[in-house]
Amino acid sequence: MPSVLCPFPVTYDETAARRADEEIAAWALSLDLFPGQRAELNGYRFGTFAALTHPDAVDHDHLMLAARNMTALFAADDHYCDEKIEGVSLAMSASRLAGSLTALENGSRLPDCPSIEGFVGSDPVTRALRATAEHITRLGTPAQVGRLRHETIATFLAMAAENAWRIAGHVPDPAEYLAHRKYNGAMACLVLIDAVGGYELPVRDWEEPGVRSLSLAASLMIMLVNDLYSVAKESADIGSHSLPTVLSARHGWSLERSMCATGELHDRLMREYLRLEPDVARHASPELARYLAGLRHWMRGNLEWHTLTGRHNRRAGRPTPRTGPHGPTHHRMRADVHYSAAGVCPHCGDRHNAATAVA
């Protein structure tokens, strides 16, 4: 496990995290989420994940919005896409993901088929998504509700794409994998930074190209950390994908070399992020300044959670990764590069015009 560049402090309330852990586990059980993982559920520490990534949450209610949202997303992945112990049918994954989107619509609407609400209530994941939608509707603005809906739809599309690869037995090229990875989970969580913090990032800031670039880069780095910590599962599960397994399949590299290359990509992105961030922040509104701080909290909190959650550590079939000499993170601004070569794209390892690289 390579150490990755993440020069931000860990900031969170341990008491709030423990309370959130207890409540989110009880919430998941009440909805019948993760039925095949109940013995492990407390160790996943989804409440701690929310506390680590949202240290500026207004109060417990706002913190639980983040915890419920990320739990619902994990549940969609496990119930519809990944976990054999949840009885997943890959052939139906895209259909189930698309069908669950109606749960994100709540409040009064023109009448449609009465059975739709019965459908929403019949599935644990759709119940979790509906509860999350109702939660943000209560705490946030209509714009924030719409942003969460939009980013969740994008996440589910990326999940469906990955399952299409598995069904077809297709191993994506690194560029193809990276094109979808930044949308596959984290953006649907980052979108709640302002709502959980009790403010609204204006649409002119949310959609500003520089801000969007930072958000997508943060999202990809978050997902690359997930790739590194889940590689024990992905490499053993034929058809699952992570950047290290994709690089190994593409180039015939050892898994260790592919993990180092993934860590190096993360560090290059982080250095570029730190180069661009001051330009975006120079004339930032107070809301945007808080959002940029929230992105930092998310990147470091995500890394910290991956080192302690039972979802990726001390779990049968998922040995705890051994980390590099600096632990999971380091504060050096220059990372060692072990596997670079002239003319080779530093993102995907292919030889092509760097202007066409996807990252």
TORKOL-4160 file (C-alpha; in steps of 0.2 Angstrom, whole numbers, padded with zeros to 4 digits, m for minus):
359
<pt num="1" X="0000" Y="0000" Z="0000"/>
<pt num="2" X="0009" Y="0016" Z="m0006"/>
<pt num="3" X="0008" Y="0031" Z="0005"/>
<pt num="4" X="m0001" Y="0045" Z="m0004"/>
<pt num="5" X="0000" Y="0064" Z="m0003"/>
<pt num="6" X="m0013" Y="0072" Z="0007"/>
<pt num="7" X="m0006" Y="0087" Z="0017"/>
<pt num="8" X="m0022" Y="0091" Z="0027"/>
<pt num="9" X="m0025" Y="0088" Z="0045"/>
<pt num="10" X="m0038" Y="0076" Z="0052"/>
<pt num="11" X="m0051" Y="0085" Z="0061"/>
<pt num="12" X="m0067" Y="0077" Z="0069"/>
<pt num="13" X="m0077" Y="0075" Z="0085"/>
<pt num="14" X="m0074" Y="0057" Z="0091"/>
<pt num="15" X="m0090" Y="0058" Z="0103"/>
<pt num="16" X="m0101" Y="0064" Z="0088"/>
<pt num="17" X="m0093" Y="0050" Z="0077"/>
<pt num="18" X="m0097" Y="0036" Z="0090"/>
<pt num="19" X="m0115" Y="0042" Z="0092"/>
<pt num="20" X="m0117" Y="0043" Z="0073"/>
<pt num="21" X="m0110" Y="0025" Z="0071"/>
<pt num="22" X="m0123" Y="0018" Z="0083"/>
<pt num="23" X="m0137" Y="0027" Z="0075"/>
<pt num="24" X="m0133" Y="0023" Z="0057"/>
<pt num="25" X="m0131" Y="0005" Z="0061"/>
<pt num="26" X="m0148" Y="0005" Z="0069"/>
<pt num="27" X="m0155" Y="0014" Z="0054"/>
<pt num="28" X="m0148" Y="0002" Z="0042"/>
<pt num="29" X="m0155" Y="m0013" Z="0052"/>
<pt num="30" X="m0172" Y="m0005" Z="0053"/>
<pt num="31" X="m0172" Y="m0004" Z="0034"/>
<pt num="32" X="m0165" Y="m0022" Z="0031"/>
<pt num="33" X="m0150" Y="m0015" Z="0023"/>
<pt num="34" X="m0134" Y="m0027" Z="0021"/>
<pt num="35" X="m0143" Y="m0043" Z="0028"/>
<pt num="36" X="m0128" Y="m0053" Z="0024"/>
<pt num="37" X="m0116" Y="m0042" Z="0033"/>
<pt num="38" X="m0125" Y="m0039" Z="0049"/>
<pt num="39" X="m0111" Y="m0046" Z="0060"/>
<pt num="40" X="m0099" Y="m0034" Z="0052"/>
<pt num="41" X="m0110" Y="m0019" Z="0051"/>
<pt num="42" X="m0105" Y="m0010" Z="0067"/>
<pt num="43" X="m0087" Y="m0011" Z="0061"/>
<pt num="44" X="m0090" Y="m0002" Z="0045"/>
<pt num="45" X="m0091" Y="0014" Z="0055"/>
<pt num="46" X="m0101" Y="0024" Z="0042"/>
<pt num="47" X="m0105" Y="0037" Z="0056"/>
<pt num="48" X="m0087" Y="0040" Z="0059"/>
<pt num="49" X="m0085" Y="0042" Z="0040"/>
<pt num="50" X="m0097" Y="0056" Z="0040"/>
<pt num="51" X="m0089" Y="0064" Z="0055"/>
<pt num="52" X="m0072" Y="0063" Z="0048"/>
<pt num="53" X="m0077" Y="0071" Z="0031"/>
<pt num="54" X="m0089" Y="0084" Z="0038"/>
<pt num="55" X="m0081" Y="0091" Z="0054"/>
<pt num="56" X="m0091" Y="0107" Z="0051"/>
<pt num="57" X="m0108" Y="0099" Z="0052"/>
<pt num="58" X="m0121" Y="0111" Z="0060"/>
<pt num="59" X="m0127" Y="0098" Z="0072"/>
<pt num="60" X="m0131" Y="0079" Z="0074"/>
<pt num="61" X="m0146" Y="0080" Z="0062"/>
<pt num="62" X="m0135" Y="0088" Z="0048"/>
<pt num="63" X="m0121" Y="0075" Z="0051"/>
<pt num="64" X="m0134" Y="0061" Z="0050"/>
<pt num="65" X="m0139" Y="0067" Z="0033"/>
<pt num="66" X="m0122" Y="0064" Z="0027"/>
<pt num="67" X="m0121" Y="0047" Z="0036"/>
<pt num="68" X="m0138" Y="0041" Z="0028"/>
<pt num="69" X="m0133" Y="0047" Z="0011"/>
<pt num="70" X="m0116" Y="0037" Z="0010"/>
<pt num="71" X="m0124" Y="0022" Z="0018"/>
<pt num="72" X="m0138" Y="0022" Z="0005"/>
<pt num="73" X="m0125" Y="0023" Z="m0009"/>
<pt num="74" X="m0115" Y="0009" Z="m0001"/>
<pt num="75" X="m0131" Y="m0001" Z="0000"/>
<pt num="76" X="m0135" Y="0002" Z="m0018"/>
<pt num="77" X="m0118" Y="m0004" Z="m0023"/>
<pt num="78" X="m0119" Y="m0020" Z="m0012"/>
<pt num="79" X="m0137" Y="m0025" Z="m0015"/>
<pt num="80" X="m0137" Y="m0021" Z="m0034"/>
<pt num="81" X="m0119" Y="m0023" Z="m0040"/>
<pt num="82" X="m0105" Y="m0030" Z="m0029"/>
<pt num="83" X="m0109" Y="m0042" Z="m0015"/>
<pt num="84" X="m0113" Y="m0060" Z="m0019"/>
<pt num="85" X="m0119" Y="m0062" Z="m0001"/>
<pt num="86" X="m0133" Y="m0050" Z="m0004"/>
<pt num="87" X="m0139" Y="m0061" Z="m0019"/>
<pt num="88" X="m0134" Y="m0049" Z="m0033"/>
<pt num="89" X="m0140" Y="m0052" Z="m0050"/>
<pt num="90" X="m0128" Y="m0043" Z="m0062"/>
<pt num="91" X="m0140" Y="m0045" Z="m0076"/>
<pt num="92" X="m0153" Y="m0035" Z="m0067"/>
<pt num="93" X="m0141" Y="m0022" Z="m0059"/>
<pt num="94" X="m0144" Y="m0008" Z="m0072"/>
<pt num="95" X="m0163" Y="m0010" Z="m0071"/>
<pt num="96" X="m0163" Y="m0010" Z="m0052"/>
<pt num="97" X="m0152" Y="0006" Z="m0051"/>
<pt num="98" X="m0163" Y="0015" Z="m0064"/>
<pt num="99" X="m0179" Y="0009" Z="m0055"/>
<pt num="100" X="m0172" Y="0016" Z="m0038"/>
<pt num="101" X="m0171" Y="0033" Z="m0045"/>
<pt num="102" X="m0189" Y="0036" Z="m0042"/>
<pt num="103" X="m0186" Y="0036" Z="m0023"/>
<pt num="104" X="m0176" Y="0052" Z="m0025"/>
<pt num="105" X="m0192" Y="0061" Z="m0030"/>
<pt num="106" X="m0202" Y="0065" Z="m0014"/>
<pt num="107" X="m0216" Y="0078" Z="m0010"/>
<pt num="108" X="m0232" Y="0081" Z="m0020"/>
<pt num="109" X="m0232" Y="0076" Z="m0038"/>
<pt num="110" X="m0245" Y="0074" Z="m0052"/>
<pt num="111" X="m0252" Y="0056" Z="m0050"/>
<pt num="112" X="m0244" Y="0042" Z="m0059"/>
<pt num="113" X="m0246" Y="0023" Z="m0056"/>
<pt num="114" X="m0251" Y="0020" Z="m0038"/>
<pt num="115" X="m0240" Y="0004" Z="m0037"/>
<pt num="116" X="m0224" Y="0015" Z="m0039"/>
<pt num="117" X="m0225" Y="0020" Z="m0021"/>
<pt num="118" X="m0227" Y="0002" Z="m0016"/>
<pt num="119" X="m0212" Y="m0002" Z="m0027"/>
<pt num="120" X="m0202" Y="0011" Z="m0017"/>
<pt num="121" X="m0207" Y="0004" Z="m0001"/>
<pt num="122" X="m0203" Y="m0014" Z="m0005"/>
<pt num="123" X="m0184" Y="m0013" Z="m0007"/>
<pt num="124" X="m0172" Y="m0009" Z="0006"/>
<pt num="125" X="m0161" Y="0002" Z="m0005"/>
<pt num="126" X="m0176" Y="0012" Z="m0012"/>
<pt num="127" X="m0182" Y="0015" Z="0006"/>
<pt num="128" X="m0164" Y="0022" Z="0011"/>
<pt num="129" X="m0164" Y="0033" Z="m0004"/>
<pt num="130" X="m0181" Y="0040" Z="0000"/>
<pt num="131" X="m0177" Y="0043" Z="0018"/>
<pt num="132" X="m0161" Y="0052" Z="0012"/>
<pt num="133" X="m0171" Y="0063" Z="0000"/>
<pt num="134" X="m0184" Y="0067" Z="0013"/>
<pt num="135" X="m0170" Y="0072" Z="0025"/>
<pt num="136" X="m0161" Y="0084" Z="0013"/>
<pt num="137" X="m0178" Y="0091" Z="0008"/>
<pt num="138" X="m0181" Y="0096" Z="0026"/>
<pt num="139" X="m0163" Y="0103" Z="0029"/>
<pt num="140" X="m0158" Y="0110" Z="0012"/>
<pt num="141" X="m0164" Y="0121" Z="m0002"/>
<pt num="142" X="m0173" Y="0115" Z="m0018"/>
<pt num="143" X="m0156" Y="0118" Z="m0027"/>
<pt num="144" X="m0147" Y="0107" Z="m0015"/>
<pt num="145" X="m0160" Y="0094" Z="m0017"/>
<pt num="146" X="m0158" Y="0095" Z="m0036"/>
<pt num="147" X="m0139" Y="0094" Z="m0035"/>
<pt num="148" X="m0140" Y="0078" Z="m0024"/>
<pt num="149" X="m0152" Y="0070" Z="m0036"/>
<pt num="150" X="m0142" Y="0075" Z="m0051"/>
<pt num="151" X="m0125" Y="0068" Z="m0044"/>
<pt num="152" X="m0134" Y="0052" Z="m0038"/>
<pt num="153" X="m0140" Y="0049" Z="m0055"/>
<pt num="154" X="m0123" Y="0051" Z="m0062"/>
<pt num="155" X="m0116" Y="0039" Z="m0049"/>
<pt num="156" X="m0129" Y="0026" Z="m0054"/>
<pt num="157" X="m0125" Y="0027" Z="m0072"/>
<pt num="158" X="m0106" Y="0024" Z="m0068"/>
<pt num="159" X="m0111" Y="0009" Z="m0057"/>
<pt num="160" X="m0121" Y="0002" Z="m0072"/>
<pt num="161" X="m0107" Y="0005" Z="m0084"/>
<pt num="162" X="m0095" Y="m0005" Z="m0073"/>
<pt num="163" X="m0107" Y="m0019" Z="m0071"/>
<pt num="164" X="m0109" Y="m0019" Z="m0090"/>
<pt num="165" X="m0091" Y="m0023" Z="m0091"/>
<pt num="166" X="m0092" Y="m0037" Z="m0079"/>
<pt num="167" X="m0107" Y="m0045" Z="m0088"/>
<pt num="168" X="m0098" Y="m0043" Z="m0105"/>
<pt num="169" X="m0081" Y="m0050" Z="m0098"/>
<pt num="170" X="m0073" Y="m0033" Z="m0104"/>
<pt num="171" X="m0058" Y="m0027" Z="m0095"/>
<pt num="172" X="m0058" Y="m0008" Z="m0098"/>
<pt num="173" X="m0042" Y="0002" Z="m0104"/>
<pt num="174" X="m0035" Y="0013" Z="m0090"/>
<pt num="175" X="m0042" Y="0029" Z="m0099"/>
<pt num="176" X="m0059" Y="0021" Z="m0101"/>
<pt num="177" X="m0059" Y="0016" Z="m0082"/>
<pt num="178" X="m0053" Y="0034" Z="m0077"/>
<pt num="179" X="m0066" Y="0042" Z="m0088"/>
<pt num="180" X="m0080" Y="0035" Z="m0077"/>
<pt num="181" X="m0071" Y="0033" Z="m0060"/>
<pt num="182" X="m0073" Y="0051" Z="m0054"/>
<pt num="183" X="m0092" Y="0050" Z="m0055"/>
<pt num="184" X="m0093" Y="0033" Z="m0047"/>
<pt num="185" X="m0098" Y="0037" Z="m0029"/>
<pt num="186" X="m0089" Y="0052" Z="m0022"/>
<pt num="187" X="m0097" Y="0067" Z="m0031"/>
<pt num="188" X="m0114" Y="0061" Z="m0024"/>
<pt num="189" X="m0106" Y="0064" Z="m0007"/>
<pt num="190" X="m0096" Y="0080" Z="m0010"/>
<pt num="191" X="m0113" Y="0088" Z="m0016"/>
<pt num="192" X="m0118" Y="0088" Z="0002"/>
<pt num="193" X="m0104" Y="0098" Z="0009"/>
<pt num="194" X="m0113" Y="0114" Z="0010"/>
<pt num="195" X="m0130" Y="0107" Z="0015"/>
<pt num="196" X="m0122" Y="0098" Z="0030"/>
<pt num="197" X="m0113" Y="0114" Z="0034"/>
<pt num="198" X="m0129" Y="0123" Z="0035"/>
<pt num="199" X="m0126" Y="0135" Z="0020"/>
<pt num="200" X="m0129" Y="0135" Z="0002"/>
<pt num="201" X="m0115" Y="0136" Z="m0011"/>
<pt num="202" X="m0122" Y="0148" Z="m0025"/>
<pt num="203" X="m0125" Y="0140" Z="m0042"/>
<pt num="204" X="m0112" Y="0152" Z="m0050"/>
<pt num="205" X="m0099" Y="0145" Z="m0038"/>
<pt num="206" X="m0105" Y="0126" Z="m0040"/>
<pt num="207" X="m0104" Y="0127" Z="m0059"/>
<pt num="208" X="m0089" Y="0138" Z="m0061"/>
<pt num="209" X="m0076" Y="0128" Z="m0071"/>
<pt num="210" X="m0062" Y="0130" Z="m0059"/>
<pt num="211" X="m0073" Y="0124" Z="m0044"/>
<pt num="212" X="m0079" Y="0110" Z="m0055"/>
<pt num="213" X="m0062" Y="0105" Z="m0059"/>
<pt num="214" X="m0057" Y="0104" Z="m0041"/>
<pt num="215" X="m0072" Y="0095" Z="m0036"/>
<pt num="216" X="m0069" Y="0081" Z="m0050"/>
<pt num="217" X="m0051" Y="0080" Z="m0045"/>
<pt num="218" X="m0055" Y="0078" Z="m0027"/>
<pt num="219" X="m0068" Y="0065" Z="m0032"/>
<pt num="220" X="m0056" Y="0055" Z="m0042"/>
<pt num="221" X="m0043" Y="0055" Z="m0028"/>
<pt num="222" X="m0056" Y="0049" Z="m0016"/>
<pt num="223" X="m0060" Y="0035" Z="m0027"/>
<pt num="224" X="m0042" Y="0031" Z="m0031"/>
<pt num="225" X="m0039" Y="0029" Z="m0012"/>
<pt num="226" X="m0054" Y="0017" Z="m0012"/>
<pt num="227" X="m0046" Y="0007" Z="m0026"/>
<pt num="228" X="m0030" Y="0005" Z="m0016"/>
<pt num="229" X="m0039" Y="m0001" Z="0000"/>
<pt num="230" X="m0051" Y="m0012" Z="m0009"/>
<pt num="231" X="m0039" Y="m0021" Z="m0021"/>
<pt num="232" X="m0038" Y="m0036" Z="m0010"/>
<pt num="233" X="m0056" Y="m0040" Z="m0014"/>
<pt num="234" X="m0056" Y="m0033" Z="m0032"/>
<pt num="235" X="m0040" Y="m0044" Z="m0037"/>
<pt num="236" X="m0049" Y="m0060" Z="m0030"/>
<pt num="237" X="m0066" Y="m0057" Z="m0038"/>
<pt num="238" X="m0065" Y="m0060" Z="m0056"/>
<pt num="239" X="m0074" Y="m0046" Z="m0066"/>
<pt num="240" X="m0072" Y="m0033" Z="m0052"/>
<pt num="241" X="m0062" Y="m0018" Z="m0057"/>
<pt num="242" X="m0050" Y="m0006" Z="m0048"/>
<pt num="243" X="m0036" Y="0005" Z="m0056"/>
<pt num="244" X="m0023" Y="m0007" Z="m0050"/>
<pt num="245" X="m0031" Y="m0022" Z="m0057"/>
<pt num="246" X="m0035" Y="m0013" Z="m0074"/>
<pt num="247" X="m0016" Y="m0008" Z="m0075"/>
<pt num="248" X="m0010" Y="m0025" Z="m0072"/>
<pt num="249" X="m0022" Y="m0032" Z="m0085"/>
<pt num="250" X="m0017" Y="m0019" Z="m0098"/>
<pt num="251" X="0002" Y="m0019" Z="m0095"/>
<pt num="252" X="0006" Y="m0036" Z="m0087"/>
<pt num="253" X="0012" Y="m0027" Z="m0072"/>
<pt num="254" X="0013" Y="m0035" Z="m0055"/>
<pt num="255" X="m0001" Y="m0029" Z="m0043"/>
<pt num="256" X="0012" Y="m0021" Z="m0032"/>
<pt num="257" X="0018" Y="m0011" Z="m0047"/>
<pt num="258" X="0001" Y="m0006" Z="m0052"/>
<pt num="259" X="m0003" Y="0000" Z="m0034"/>
<pt num="260" X="0012" Y="0011" Z="m0034"/>
<pt num="261" X="0007" Y="0018" Z="m0051"/>
<pt num="262" X="m0010" Y="0022" Z="m0044"/>
<pt num="263" X="m0003" Y="0030" Z="m0029"/>
<pt num="264" X="0008" Y="0041" Z="m0040"/>
<pt num="265" X="m0007" Y="0046" Z="m0051"/>
<pt num="266" X="m0015" Y="0051" Z="m0035"/>
<pt num="267" X="0000" Y="0062" Z="m0030"/>
<pt num="268" X="0001" Y="0070" Z="m0047"/>
<pt num="269" X="m0017" Y="0075" Z="m0046"/>
<pt num="270" X="m0015" Y="0081" Z="m0028"/>
<pt num="271" X="0000" Y="0092" Z="m0033"/>
<pt num="272" X="m0010" Y="0099" Z="m0048"/>
<pt num="273" X="m0025" Y="0102" Z="m0036"/>
<pt num="274" X="m0014" Y="0112" Z="m0024"/>
<pt num="275" X="m0007" Y="0122" Z="m0038"/>
<pt num="276" X="m0025" Y="0127" Z="m0045"/>
<pt num="277" X="m0034" Y="0129" Z="m0028"/>
<pt num="278" X="m0026" Y="0146" Z="m0024"/>
<pt num="279" X="m0032" Y="0153" Z="m0040"/>
<pt num="280" X="m0050" Y="0148" Z="m0037"/>
<pt num="281" X="m0049" Y="0153" Z="m0019"/>
<pt num="282" X="m0042" Y="0171" Z="m0022"/>
<pt num="283" X="m0058" Y="0179" Z="m0025"/>
<pt num="284" X="m0069" Y="0166" Z="m0017"/>
<pt num="285" X="m0086" Y="0171" Z="m0008"/>
<pt num="286" X="m0087" Y="0165" Z="0010"/>
<pt num="287" X="m0098" Y="0151" Z="0005"/>
<pt num="288" X="m0085" Y="0145" Z="m0008"/>
<pt num="289" X="m0071" Y="0147" Z="0004"/>
<pt num="290" X="m0080" Y="0135" Z="0016"/>
<pt num="291" X="m0084" Y="0123" Z="0002"/>
<pt num="292" X="m0065" Y="0122" Z="m0003"/>
<pt num="293" X="m0061" Y="0118" Z="0015"/>
<pt num="294" X="m0074" Y="0105" Z="0014"/>
<pt num="295" X="m0066" Y="0097" Z="m0001"/>
<pt num="296" X="m0050" Y="0096" Z="0010"/>
<pt num="297" X="m0059" Y="0088" Z="0024"/>
<pt num="298" X="m0067" Y="0075" Z="0013"/>
<pt num="299" X="m0050" Y="0070" Z="0005"/>
<pt num="300" X="m0041" Y="0068" Z="0022"/>
<pt num="301" X="m0056" Y="0061" Z="0031"/>
<pt num="302" X="m0059" Y="0048" Z="0017"/>
<pt num="303" X="m0041" Y="0042" Z="0018"/>
<pt num="304" X="m0042" Y="0041" Z="0037"/>
<pt num="305" X="m0058" Y="0031" Z="0037"/>
<pt num="306" X="m0051" Y="0018" Z="0024"/>
<pt num="307" X="m0037" Y="0014" Z="0037"/>
<pt num="308" X="m0049" Y="0010" Z="0051"/>
<pt num="309" X="m0066" Y="0004" Z="0044"/>
<pt num="310" X="m0070" Y="m0015" Z="0045"/>
<pt num="311" X="m0076" Y="m0014" Z="0027"/>
<pt num="312" X="m0059" Y="m0014" Z="0020"/>
<pt num="313" X="m0048" Y="m0020" Z="0036"/>
<pt num="314" X="m0048" Y="m0036" Z="0046"/>
<pt num="315" X="m0062" Y="m0044" Z="0036"/>
<pt num="316" X="m0063" Y="m0061" Z="0029"/>
<pt num="317" X="m0056" Y="m0061" Z="0011"/>
<pt num="318" X="m0050" Y="m0043" Z="0013"/>
<pt num="319" X="m0033" Y="m0043" Z="0022"/>
<pt num="320" X="m0028" Y="m0027" Z="0030"/>
<pt num="321" X="m0017" Y="m0018" Z="0018"/>
<pt num="322" X="0001" Y="m0015" Z="0024"/>
<pt num="323" X="0005" Y="0004" Z="0021"/>
<pt num="324" X="0022" Y="0012" Z="0016"/>
<pt num="325" X="0035" Y="0019" Z="0027"/>
<pt num="326" X="0025" Y="0035" Z="0030"/>
<pt num="327" X="0009" Y="0026" Z="0034"/>
<pt num="328" X="m0006" Y="0029" Z="0024"/>
<pt num="329" X="m0002" Y="0048" Z="0021"/>
<pt num="330" X="0013" Y="0059" Z="0019"/>
<pt num="331" X="0016" Y="0078" Z="0019"/>
<pt num="332" X="0030" Y="0078" Z="0006"/>
<pt num="333" X="0026" Y="0089" Z="m0009"/>
<pt num="334" X="0037" Y="0078" Z="m0020"/>
<pt num="335" X="0033" Y="0060" Z="m0021"/>
<pt num="336" X="0045" Y="0046" Z="m0027"/>
<pt num="337" X="0042" Y="0040" Z="m0045"/>
<pt num="338" X="0047" Y="0022" Z="m0048"/>
<pt num="339" X="0039" Y="0017" Z="m0064"/>
<pt num="340" X="0040" Y="0032" Z="m0076"/>
<pt num="341" X="0047" Y="0031" Z="m0093"/>
<pt num="342" X="0050" Y="0043" Z="m0108"/>
<pt num="343" X="0035" Y="0044" Z="m0119"/>
<pt num="344" X="0023" Y="0034" Z="m0107"/>
<pt num="345" X="0007" Y="0043" Z="m0101"/>
<pt num="346" X="0009" Y="0045" Z="m0082"/>
<pt num="347" X="m0010" Y="0043" Z="m0080"/>
<pt num="348" X="m0013" Y="0026" Z="m0089"/>
<pt num="349" X="0004" Y="0019" Z="m0094"/>
<pt num="350" X="0000" Y="0020" Z="m0113"/>
<pt num="351" X="0010" Y="0028" Z="m0126"/>
<pt num="352" X="0000" Y="0042" Z="m0133"/>
<pt num="353" X="m0002" Y="0061" Z="m0135"/>
<pt num="354" X="m0003" Y="0068" Z="m0117"/>
<pt num="355" X="m0016" Y="0080" Z="m0123"/>
<pt num="356" X="m0028" Y="0065" Z="m0125"/>
<pt num="357" X="m0026" Y="0057" Z="m0108"/>
<pt num="358" X="m0041" Y="0056" Z="m0098"/>
<pt num="359" X="m0039" Y="0059" Z="m0079"/>
